């Protein structure tokens, strides 16, 4: 049975010190950039997908001060960060 995804935790995402945009290039290689806010990271992830053109989409991760990495799905409402 497939594993259920963890619920999105807006408070943890809101506590992020940076957001990393990344895209898989192949065989253990990734292109990654770090950004101060979610909006810029999402835009970079979109651009990565256009430039790399390998059929994959760029992804965004919220990085906490402790170094914890949390995937931020495209369905996550960025306004939820402002409310925390």
Z-matrix of the N, CA and C atoms (Angstrom, degrees):
N
C 1 1.442
C 2 1.528 1 108.66
N 3 1.335 2 117.25 1 132.76
C 4 1.465 3 119.98 2 179.64
C 5 1.523 4 111.20 3 -63.66
N 6 1.319 5 114.67 4 146.21
C 7 1.463 6 121.17 5 178.66
C 8 1.519 7 109.67 6 -72.07
N 9 1.312 8 115.70 7 136.06
C 10 1.460 9 121.07 8 175.87
C 11 1.520 10 109.57 9 -72.39
N 12 1.327 11 118.04 10 135.52
C 13 1.469 12 118.10 11 177.85
C 14 1.522 13 111.19 12 -66.38
N 15 1.325 14 115.24 13 148.14
C 16 1.462 15 119.88 14 176.60
C 17 1.523 16 108.82 15 -65.04
N 18 1.333 17 116.97 16 146.50
C 19 1.468 18 118.79 17 177.06
C 20 1.532 19 110.27 18 -65.97
N 21 1.305 20 115.45 19 150.48
C 22 1.458 21 120.56 20 178.58
C 23 1.529 22 108.39 21 -72.72
N 24 1.315 23 116.18 22 132.61
C 25 1.461 24 122.11 23 -178.67
C 26 1.528 25 108.94 24 -111.33
N 27 1.338 26 117.54 25 92.25
C 28 1.470 27 119.92 26 -177.54
C 29 1.523 28 113.78 27 -57.97
N 30 1.325 29 118.05 28 -34.27
C 31 1.471 30 120.41 29 -178.84
C 32 1.526 31 110.85 30 -65.32
N 33 1.317 32 117.14 31 -40.98
C 34 1.462 33 120.47 32 179.40
C 35 1.522 34 110.47 33 -69.13
N 36 1.323 35 116.55 34 -41.09
C 37 1.465 36 119.78 35 177.84
C 38 1.528 37 109.56 36 -64.23
N 39 1.323 38 117.28 37 -38.97
C 40 1.466 39 121.46 38 179.44
C 41 1.532 40 111.58 39 -65.40
N 42 1.327 41 117.28 40 -26.18
C 43 1.465 42 120.52 41 -179.70
C 44 1.529 43 112.59 42 -85.10
N 45 1.312 44 117.49 43 3.38
C 46 1.468 45 120.98 44 -177.98
C 47 1.524 46 111.25 45 -62.18
N 48 1.319 47 115.22 46 142.13
C 49 1.461 48 120.40 47 176.74
C 50 1.528 49 110.76 48 -92.14
N 51 1.344 50 115.99 49 -17.34
C 52 1.462 51 120.83 50 175.66
C 53 1.521 52 108.93 51 -161.40
N 54 1.320 53 115.58 52 167.48
C 55 1.448 54 122.24 53 177.36
C 56 1.522 55 107.92 54 -126.45
N 57 1.324 56 116.44 55 129.98
C 58 1.456 57 121.42 56 178.98
C 59 1.518 58 109.91 57 -105.48
N 60 1.322 59 116.10 58 130.01
C 61 1.457 60 122.47 59 172.63
C 62 1.521 61 106.49 60 -102.45
N 63 1.322 62 117.01 61 136.60
C 64 1.460 63 120.16 62 -177.04
C 65 1.521 64 110.75 63 -147.47
N 66 1.324 65 115.36 64 155.42
C 67 1.458 66 120.81 65 174.20
C 68 1.529 67 108.03 66 -143.66
N 69 1.313 68 115.37 67 141.14
C 70 1.461 69 122.38 68 179.54
C 71 1.523 70 108.93 69 -76.48
N 72 1.336 71 116.52 70 127.64
C 73 1.459 72 121.67 71 179.47
C 74 1.524 73 112.25 72 -98.96
N 75 1.317 74 116.09 73 -23.56
C 76 1.459 75 120.59 74 -179.99
C 77 1.518 76 111.43 75 129.99
N 78 1.312 77 116.26 76 146.82
C 79 1.458 78 125.11 77 176.57
C 80 1.525 79 113.80 78 39.51
N 81 1.311 80 115.69 79 61.06
C 82 1.463 81 121.02 80 174.83
C 83 1.516 82 115.24 81 76.38
N 84 1.316 83 118.04 82 11.43
C 85 1.464 84 120.74 83 -179.11
C 86 1.518 85 109.74 84 -110.73
N 87 1.333 86 115.35 85 138.43
C 88 1.464 87 122.37 86 179.62
C 89 1.518 88 108.86 87 -134.78
N 90 1.317 89 115.49 88 152.67
C 91 1.466 90 121.28 89 169.87
C 92 1.521 91 105.05 90 -109.85
N 93 1.331 92 117.18 91 124.24
C 94 1.459 93 121.63 92 -174.66
C 95 1.525 94 110.88 93 -134.40
N 96 1.321 95 114.93 94 144.41
C 97 1.461 96 121.30 95 174.05
C 98 1.515 97 109.11 96 -137.09
N 99 1.320 98 117.78 97 147.90
C 100 1.465 99 123.02 98 179.77
C 101 1.527 100 110.00 99 -107.63
N 102 1.341 101 115.37 100 141.69
C 103 1.458 102 121.38 101 -175.33
C 104 1.524 103 110.18 102 -138.03
N 105 1.319 104 116.07 103 155.68
C 106 1.464 105 121.95 104 -178.78
C 107 1.521 106 113.40 105 -79.11
N 108 1.342 107 116.74 106 -20.77
C 109 1.467 108 118.17 107 -177.75
C 110 1.525 109 110.99 108 -141.33
N 111 1.309 110 114.65 109 161.54
C 112 1.457 111 122.26 110 -176.11
C 113 1.528 112 111.84 111 -65.74
N 114 1.309 113 117.07 112 -38.12
C 115 1.466 114 120.52 113 -178.35
C 116 1.524 115 111.23 114 -59.71
N 117 1.328 116 117.21 115 -47.65
C 118 1.461 117 120.89 116 -179.81
C 119 1.530 118 111.24 117 -65.95
N 120 1.336 119 116.91 118 -38.99
C 121 1.462 120 120.37 119 179.16
C 122 1.527 121 110.89 120 -65.18
N 123 1.325 122 117.37 121 -41.06
C 124 1.469 123 120.07 122 178.14
C 125 1.528 124 111.12 123 -63.68
N 126 1.313 125 117.15 124 -41.58
C 127 1.463 126 120.61 125 178.69
C 128 1.532 127 110.22 126 -63.89
N 129 1.321 128 117.62 127 -42.52
C 130 1.462 129 121.09 128 178.65
C 131 1.529 130 110.55 129 -63.27
N 132 1.324 131 117.47 130 -42.78
C 133 1.467 132 120.97 131 178.79
C 134 1.523 133 110.34 132 -60.27
N 135 1.326 134 116.66 133 -40.77
C 136 1.467 135 120.63 134 177.66
C 137 1.530 136 110.53 135 -63.02
N 138 1.327 137 116.31 136 -44.48
C 139 1.462 138 120.65 137 179.55
C 140 1.522 139 111.61 138 -65.77
N 141 1.334 140 117.11 139 -37.94
C 142 1.470 141 120.03 140 177.92
C 143 1.526 142 110.00 141 -56.68
N 144 1.335 143 116.32 142 -43.27
C 145 1.457 144 121.29 143 -179.96
C 146 1.519 145 112.47 144 -63.31
N 147 1.329 146 116.70 145 -36.02
C 148 1.458 147 120.61 146 178.95
C 149 1.526 148 111.92 147 -72.28
N 150 1.319 149 117.14 148 -36.77
C 151 1.458 150 121.09 149 -177.28
C 152 1.531 151 111.72 150 -78.50
N 153 1.314 152 117.11 151 -44.72
C 154 1.458 153 120.82 152 -175.22
C 155 1.526 154 111.27 153 -71.23
N 156 1.328 155 117.38 154 -41.02
C 157 1.461 156 123.46 155 176.04
C 158 1.523 157 113.40 156 51.70
N 159 1.330 158 116.42 157 47.45
C 160 1.457 159 120.52 158 176.68
C 161 1.526 160 111.55 159 -109.27
N 162 1.332 161 116.48 160 12.80
C 163 1.453 162 120.75 161 179.43
C 164 1.518 163 113.56 162 87.06
N 165 1.306 164 117.03 163 -4.56
C 166 1.463 165 120.92 164 179.39
C 167 1.521 166 109.83 165 -100.47
N 168 1.313 167 114.69 166 156.67
C 169 1.456 168 120.51 167 177.70
C 170 1.521 169 109.46 168 -104.75
N 171 1.327 170 115.41 169 150.79
C 172 1.449 171 120.02 170 174.41
C 173 1.523 172 110.19 171 -70.21
N 174 1.325 173 116.24 172 150.72
C 175 1.460 174 121.96 173 -179.56
C 176 1.520 175 109.08 174 -122.11
N 177 1.331 176 115.24 175 157.70
C 178 1.461 177 120.84 176 179.66
C 179 1.525 178 108.76 177 -123.70
N 180 1.329 179 115.33 178 136.65
C 181 1.462 180 122.55 179 176.68
C 182 1.525 181 109.05 180 -125.39
N 183 1.319 182 116.01 181 137.15
C 184 1.462 183 121.97 182 172.89
C 185 1.522 184 107.15 183 -88.70
N 186 1.310 185 117.62 184 132.79
C 187 1.462 186 122.47 185 -178.79
C 188 1.530 187 108.27 186 -114.38
N 189 1.338 188 115.77 187 122.84
C 190 1.466 189 120.45 188 -179.34
C 191 1.528 190 110.41 189 -86.37
N 192 1.320 191 116.74 190 169.97
C 193 1.465 192 122.00 191 179.09
C 194 1.530 193 111.43 192 -61.45
N 195 1.326 194 116.98 193 -28.01
C 196 1.465 195 121.50 194 179.29
C 197 1.525 196 112.16 195 -80.56
N 198 1.341 197 116.52 196 -5.85
C 199 1.456 198 120.51 197 -179.49
C 200 1.516 199 114.00 198 92.87
N 201 1.316 200 117.15 199 5.86
C 202 1.460 201 121.24 200 178.25
C 203 1.528 202 109.30 201 -72.41
N 204 1.318 203 116.07 202 138.52
C 205 1.452 204 122.47 203 -179.09
C 206 1.522 205 109.38 204 -111.87
N 207 1.339 206 117.00 205 126.21
C 208 1.460 207 122.40 206 -178.57
C 209 1.520 208 108.36 207 -123.44
N 210 1.331 209 116.88 208 122.57
C 211 1.461 210 121.14 209 177.35
C 212 1.523 211 109.11 210 -64.42
N 213 1.329 212 116.60 211 134.94
C 214 1.462 213 122.17 212 177.76
C 215 1.532 214 107.18 213 -112.07
N 216 1.337 215 117.64 214 102.98
C 217 1.463 216 119.33 215 -178.81
C 218 1.526 217 111.81 216 -68.02
N 219 1.319 218 116.17 217 157.68
C 220 1.460 219 120.72 218 -179.78
C 221 1.526 220 111.14 219 -64.04
N 222 1.324 221 117.19 220 -21.03
C 223 1.462 222 121.02 221 179.81
C 224 1.529 223 112.50 222 -80.19
N 225 1.332 224 117.50 223 -9.53
C 226 1.454 225 121.16 224 -179.89
C 227 1.513 226 109.84 225 -69.20
N 228 1.322 227 116.88 226 128.28
C 229 1.459 228 123.04 227 -178.91
C 230 1.532 229 109.52 228 -82.20
N 231 1.302 230 116.76 229 113.78
C 232 1.464 231 121.09 230 -178.85
C 233 1.521 232 111.98 231 -61.02
N 234 1.329 233 117.78 232 -23.32
C 235 1.466 234 120.82 233 177.77
C 236 1.527 235 110.92 234 -64.48
N 237 1.335 236 117.19 235 -22.25
C 238 1.463 237 120.69 236 178.19
C 239 1.523 238 110.64 237 -64.25
N 240 1.318 239 117.41 238 -28.63
C 241 1.466 240 121.20 239 178.33
C 242 1.524 241 109.47 240 -67.94
N 243 1.316 242 116.43 241 -42.81
C 244 1.464 243 120.73 242 -177.77
C 245 1.525 244 112.06 243 -64.99
N 246 1.339 245 117.44 244 -25.70
C 247 1.455 246 120.12 245 -177.42
C 248 1.526 247 112.38 246 -84.29
N 249 1.339 248 117.60 247 -3.46
C 250 1.479 249 119.99 248 -179.50
C 251 1.488 250 111.38 249 -108.55
